[in-house]
């Protein structure tokens, strides 16, 4: 009997070892790790088609999981996009309509129920490491990440020096000046937090400052592009490769701790790439939104659509991709579903649980269409956009002029079909009016 029991145990162990990663059981309540780049373009990764930038770690992550090829930011600029990311709501509803200047007095409303708060209430321990940009100053008077459900936070108000930063705050206390690159420092903090989770499910949000200006890239990464003549292009490419390296370091740390099969990992960007060189020292505007039209600050796809990579063993099939539309507003209800809790009912959330999309299916019911509103958008008159199915309607500030694109068949938005499909224009215009948020008087 003992021999038979031992043999059976060995067989079980051998069977488990032989199982492929796609067969690994998904954790009932997975750890959640999300990494957000800053101003990284849709076409800036190797796995999204960049012909030159080297991103082997993200390419590997995509091979181990899912590429979301129709993932949309919350806005074409940073602060509103982040507000949508953390709240599940269109940021205009929250009064976050543009990037937040330092000292402006603008901040995420204190009563906003964030993803971190929902996950913390569900028993998760939570961490933010990186750029916050949802207040105007860490001065003790405006709310901090700690007021929105983060147990631990290591953050800057907006941007920072990439090399040897001086403006990080850790749990309301100033730290620094620090030695090292910001992209590495925020990953160090995240790994340290994971090591202290002590068996509790964790939710970690790493918000890189790169490749946003002002870029400072170590020579080890610029030298990867020695054949590129322009030094500012070398800096940009190297900055993306450094982010890629740090993504790989965090993922490897998760795997080395035996947490691979119980951790959901996602990488994306807050909006499209900078490309307008709007100020004199903005010299690194070399991001790519290809094959999309437009860039950061634009309502074209290049301003809104961002790269998305997800790994979730046992739930996401390796080496797959989905063109189903997903927007940052969807992440909060999706993470709540993963954690076994629910977001507030009714119109408090604009997104839906997109777990079916992650598992290779579709979302059958989306009460609120994908929608964006940016009053200061550049590259044309368009300030508002709504997407339903393959159709995207663009509107000007007065909501009197419209353009209509099939962004599935015409991803580069080359053919305005408003005149050909007045019935679709009317239907989407009605939806636009339903979600439009007027400026406060």
C-alpha positions in Angstrom: 0.0 0.0 0.0 2.8 2.4 0.9 4.6 1.6 -2.4 1.4 2.2 -4.4 0.7 5.5 -2.6 4.2 6.7 -3.3 3.9 5.7 -6.9 0.6 7.6 -7.2 2.1 10.7 -5.6 5.1 10.6 -8.1 2.7 10.2 -11.0 0.7 13.3 -9.8 4.0 15.3 -9.5 5.2 14.2 -12.9 1.8 15.1 -14.4 1.8 18.5 -12.9 5.3 19.2 -14.2 4.3 18.1 -17.7 1.3 20.4 -17.8 1.7 23.4 -20.2 1.5 26.9 -18.8 -1.8 27.3 -20.7 -3.2 24.4 -18.5 -2.1 26.0 -15.3 -5.1 26.7 -13.0 -5.9 30.4 -12.6 -5.9 31.7 -9.1 -9.4 32.4 -7.8 -8.3 35.9 -6.7 -5.2 36.6 -8.7 -2.6 39.1 -7.7 -2.8 42.1 -10.1 0.2 43.9 -11.5 -0.3 46.7 -14.0 2.6 48.6 -15.7 1.8 51.9 -17.4 4.3 53.7 -19.7 4.1 57.5 -20.3 3.6 58.7 -23.9 4.5 55.4 -25.4 3.0 55.1 -28.9 0.9 52.3 -30.2 3.7 51.3 -32.7 6.7 51.7 -30.3 7.1 48.0 -29.4 8.6 45.2 -31.4 5.5 43.1 -30.9 3.3 46.0 -32.2 5.4 46.3 -35.3 8.2 48.8 -34.6 11.0 48.1 -37.1 13.9 49.1 -34.9 13.1 49.5 -31.2 14.2 46.4 -29.3 11.6 45.2 -26.7 12.4 41.5 -26.1 10.8 41.3 -22.7 7.5 42.7 -23.8 7.6 40.6 -27.0 8.1 37.6 -24.7 5.2 38.7 -22.5 3.0 39.0 -25.5 4.0 35.5 -26.7 3.1 34.2 -23.2 -0.2 36.0 -23.2 -2.5 38.2 -25.2 -2.1 41.3 -27.3 -4.9 43.8 -27.1 -4.8 45.6 -30.4 -7.9 47.8 -29.8 -7.0 49.0 -26.3 -7.9 52.7 -25.7 -6.6 55.1 -23.1 -9.0 57.2 -21.0 -8.0 60.4 -22.9 -5.3 61.6 -25.3 -3.4 63.2 -22.5 -2.0 62.0 -19.1 -4.1 63.3 -16.1 -7.5 62.6 -17.6 -6.4 59.2 -18.9 -5.1 58.2 -15.4 -8.3 59.4 -13.8 -10.3 57.1 -16.1 -7.7 54.3 -15.5 -8.1 54.4 -11.7 -11.8 55.2 -11.5 -13.6 53.4 -14.2 -15.3 56.6 -15.3 -14.9 59.2 -18.0 -12.6 61.7 -16.4 -14.7 64.7 -17.5 -17.3 63.5 -15.0 -14.7 63.9 -12.4 -13.6 67.4 -13.5 -10.2 66.2 -14.8 -10.4 67.6 -18.3 -6.7 68.2 -19.1 -3.2 67.6 -17.7 -2.8 69.0 -14.2 -0.2 71.8 -13.8 1.8 71.9 -10.6 0.2 74.2 -8.0 -3.0 74.6 -10.0 -5.2 73.3 -7.2 -6.8 70.7 -9.5 -7.0 67.2 -8.1 -9.0 64.0 -8.3 -12.1 64.5 -6.1 -11.7 63.0 -2.6 -14.9 61.0 -2.9 -13.7 59.2 -6.0 -13.9 55.4 -5.4 -10.8 54.1 -7.1 -9.8 50.6 -8.2 -7.3 50.6 -5.4 -10.0 51.3 -2.8 -12.2 48.6 -4.2 -9.4 46.1 -4.2 -8.3 47.1 -0.7 -11.9 46.6 0.6 -11.8 43.1 -1.1 -8.7 42.2 1.0 -5.9 43.1 -1.3 -2.8 45.0 -0.2 -2.2 47.8 -2.7 0.8 49.8 -4.0 1.4 52.7 -6.5 5.0 53.2 -7.6 5.8 55.9 -10.1 4.0 58.9 -11.6 0.7 60.0 -10.0 -0.4 63.3 -11.7 -3.8 63.3 -10.2 -3.1 66.2 -7.9 -1.2 69.5 -8.3 1.0 69.3 -5.3 2.0 66.9 -2.5 1.6 69.6 0.1 -0.5 67.9 2.8 -3.6 69.8 1.6 -4.5 67.9 -1.6 -5.3 64.2 -1.6 -2.6 61.7 -2.2 -2.6 58.1 -3.4 -3.0 57.1 0.2 -6.4 58.8 0.3 -7.6 56.6 -2.6 -6.9 53.1 -1.3 -3.1 52.7 -1.7 -1.6 51.1 1.3 1.9 52.1 0.1 2.9 54.7 -2.5 6.1 56.0 -3.9 5.3 58.7 -6.3 6.0 62.0 -8.0 3.3 64.6 -8.6 4.0 64.8 -12.3 7.3 64.2 -14.1 10.7 63.8 -12.7 14.3 63.7 -13.8 14.7 60.3 -15.2 18.3 60.0 -13.9 18.8 60.6 -10.2 15.4 62.0 -9.4 14.8 64.4 -6.6 11.1 64.8 -6.1 9.8 61.4 -5.0 7.4 61.1 -2.1 7.0 57.9 -0.1 3.8 57.6 2.0 3.7 61.4 2.4 7.4 61.8 3.3 10.0 63.3 0.9 12.8 61.0 -0.2 15.9 61.7 -2.2 17.7 62.9 -4.0 17.9 59.3 -5.2 20.6 57.6 -7.2 19.6 55.6 -10.3 17.1 55.8 -13.1 13.5 56.4 -12.3 12.4 53.4 -14.4 14.5 51.1 -12.3 13.7 52.8 -9.0 9.9 52.3 -9.4 10.4 48.6 -10.2 12.7 48.3 -7.1 9.9 49.7 -5.0 7.3 47.4 -6.5 9.4 44.3 -5.9 10.1 45.3 -2.3 6.4 45.7 -1.8 5.6 42.3 -3.3 8.2 40.7 -0.9 6.4 42.3 2.0 2.9 41.2 1.0 3.2 38.2 3.3 0.9 35.9 1.4 -1.9 38.5 0.9 -3.2 39.0 -2.6 -1.6 42.2 -3.9 -2.4 44.9 -6.5 0.6 46.8 -7.7 0.5 49.7 -10.2 3.9 50.7 -11.7 3.5 54.0 -13.6 6.7 54.7 -15.5 7.8 58.3 -16.3 9.4 57.2 -19.6 9.5 57.8 -22.4 7.9 61.2 -21.6 10.2 64.2 -21.9 12.7 65.1 -20.6 14.4 61.8 -21.5 17.7 60.8 -19.9 18.8 57.4 -21.1 21.9 55.5 -19.8 24.6 54.8 -22.4 24.0 51.1 -22.0 20.7 51.6 -23.8 21.6 54.3 -26.3 24.5 52.2 -27.4 22.0 49.6 -28.6 21.2 52.1 -31.4 24.7 53.2 -32.3 23.8 53.0 -36.0 21.0 55.6 -35.6 22.5 59.0 -36.6 20.4 61.3 -34.5 21.3 61.3 -30.8 17.8 62.3 -29.7 16.3 59.3 -31.6 18.9 57.1 -29.9 17.8 58.5 -26.5 14.1 57.8 -27.3 14.7 54.3 -28.6 16.9 53.5 -25.6 14.4 54.8 -23.2 11.8 52.4 -24.5 14.3 49.6 -24.3 15.0 50.5 -20.7 11.3 50.4 -19.8 11.2 47.0 -21.6 14.1 45.8 -19.5 12.4 46.9 -16.2 9.2 45.2 -17.2 11.1 42.0 -17.7 12.8 42.4 -14.3 9.5 42.8 -12.5 7.9 39.8 -14.4 11.0 37.7 -13.6 10.8 38.7 -10.0 7.1 37.5 -9.9 8.0 34.2 -11.5 11.1 33.6 -9.3 8.9 33.9 -6.2 6.6 31.2 -7.5 3.7 33.7 -8.2 3.5 33.3 -12.0 0.3 31.2 -12.1 -1.5 33.3 -9.6 -0.7 36.8 -11.0 -2.4 38.8 -13.7 0.1 41.0 -15.4 -0.7 43.9 -17.8 1.4 46.5 -19.7 0.1 49.5 -21.5 0.6 53.3 -22.0 -1.4 56.4 -20.8 -1.9 57.9 -24.3 -0.4 58.2 -27.7 3.2 59.4 -28.4 4.4 62.9 -28.1 5.2 64.3 -31.6 4.5 68.0 -31.8 7.5 69.4 -30.1 5.3 71.9 -28.3 8.1 73.5 -26.2 11.8 74.3 -27.1 13.5 71.5 -25.2 11.1 68.8 -26.4 13.5 67.2 -28.7 12.8 63.5 -28.2 9.4 63.4 -30.1 10.2 60.2 -31.9 7.4 57.9 -30.8 5.3 56.0 -33.3 1.6 55.5 -33.5 1.9 53.5 -36.8 -0.4 52.5 -38.5 -2.7 54.9 -36.7 -3.4 58.5 -37.6 -2.5 61.2 -35.1 -0.6 61.3 -31.8 -0.9 62.5 -28.2 -3.5 65.3 -27.7 -5.5 64.2 -30.8 -8.9 62.5 -31.0 -7.6 60.4 -33.9 -6.8 56.8 -33.1 -3.1 57.6 -32.6 -3.9 59.8 -29.6 -6.2 57.3 -28.0 -5.3 53.7 -29.0 -2.4 52.3 -27.0 -0.5 49.0 -26.9 -1.8 46.4 -24.5 -0.2 43.1 -23.4 -1.7 40.8 -20.8 -0.5 37.6 -19.2 -2.8 35.5 -17.0 -1.9 31.8 -16.9 -4.8 29.5 -17.0 -7.2 32.2 -18.3 -5.4 33.9 -21.2 -4.3 31.7 -24.0 -0.6 32.2 -24.8 0.3 33.8 -28.2 -3.1 35.2 -28.9 -4.5 38.6 -29.7 -7.8 40.4 -29.7 -9.2 43.3 -31.7 -12.2 43.7 -29.4 -12.5 47.3 -28.1 -11.3 47.7 -24.5 -11.0 51.1 -22.8 -9.3 52.1 -19.6 -12.7 52.6 -18.0 -13.2 48.8 -18.3 -10.2 48.0 -16.1 -11.8 48.9 -12.8 -14.9 46.7 -13.2 -12.6 43.9 -14.6 -10.2 44.0 -11.7 -13.2 44.0 -9.3 -14.5 40.9 -11.0 -11.1 39.2 -10.6 -11.1 40.1 -6.9 -14.6 38.8 -6.4 -16.1 42.2 -5.6 -18.3 44.6 -7.6 -17.9 48.2 -8.6 -20.7 50.7 -7.7 -23.9 50.1 -9.6 -25.5 52.4 -12.2 -23.8 55.3 -13.8 -20.9 55.4 -11.3 -18.8 53.4 -13.8 -18.6 53.8 -17.5 -16.8 50.6 -18.3 -17.7 46.9 -18.2 -16.0 43.7 -17.1 -13.9 42.6 -20.1 -12.8 39.2 -18.7 -14.7 37.5 -21.6 -12.4 39.4 -24.1 -9.3 38.3 -22.2 -10.4 34.7 -22.5 -10.9 34.9 -26.2 -14.6 36.0 -26.4 -16.6 39.2 -26.6 -18.5 41.6 -24.4 -22.2 41.1 -25.3 -23.6 44.1 -23.5 -21.9 47.5 -23.2 -24.5 50.0 -21.9 -22.2 53.0 -22.3 -20.3 53.3 -25.5 -16.6 54.0 -25.6 -16.3 57.8 -25.5 -13.8 60.5 -25.1 -13.9 64.3 -24.7 -10.9 66.6 -24.7 -11.7 70.3 -25.0 -8.1 71.2 -26.1 -7.5 68.5 -28.7 -5.1 69.3 -31.5 -4.9 68.1 -35.1 -8.2 69.2 -36.5 -11.6 70.4 -35.1 -12.5 67.2 -33.3 -13.0 67.4 -29.5 -15.3 64.4 -28.9 -15.3 60.8 -30.0 -17.6 57.9 -29.6 -17.0 54.3 -30.7 -19.7 51.6 -31.0 -18.7 48.4 -32.8 -16.5 49.2 -35.8 -17.8 52.8 -36.1 -16.2 55.9 -34.5 -17.9 59.2 -34.7 -15.9 62.4 -34.2 -17.5 65.7 -33.3 -16.4 69.3 -32.9 -16.8 71.4 -29.7 -20.3 72.6 -30.8 -21.4 69.0 -31.7 -22.6 70.3 -35.1 -19.9 68.9 -37.4 -19.1 65.2 -37.6 -16.8 62.7 -39.2 -17.4 58.9 -39.3 -14.8 56.2 -39.7 -14.9 52.4 -39.7 -11.8 51.9 -37.6 -11.8 48.2 -38.2 -11.6 48.3 -42.0 -9.9 51.7 -42.0 -7.6 51.7 -39.0 -5.7 54.7 -40.3 -8.9 56.8 -40.6 -8.4 57.8 -44.2 -12.1 57.8 -45.4 -14.8 59.9 -43.8 -18.1 58.0 -44.3 -20.4 60.4 -42.6 -22.1 61.3 -45.9 -22.6 57.6 -46.8 -24.1 56.5 -43.5 -26.3 59.3 -42.1 -28.3 56.7 -40.1 -25.1 55.6 -38.2 -24.2 59.3 -37.7 -27.6 59.9 -36.1 -27.4 56.9 -33.9 -23.9 57.7 -32.6 -24.8 61.3 -32.3 -27.6 60.4 -30.0 -25.2 58.3 -27.9 -22.7 61.2 -27.9 -25.4 63.5 -26.5 -26.1 61.0 -23.7 -22.5 60.9 -22.5 -21.4 64.5 -23.2 -20.2 66.4 -20.2 -20.5 70.2 -20.5 -18.0 72.5 -19.1 -18.9 73.8 -15.6 -20.3 77.3 -15.6 
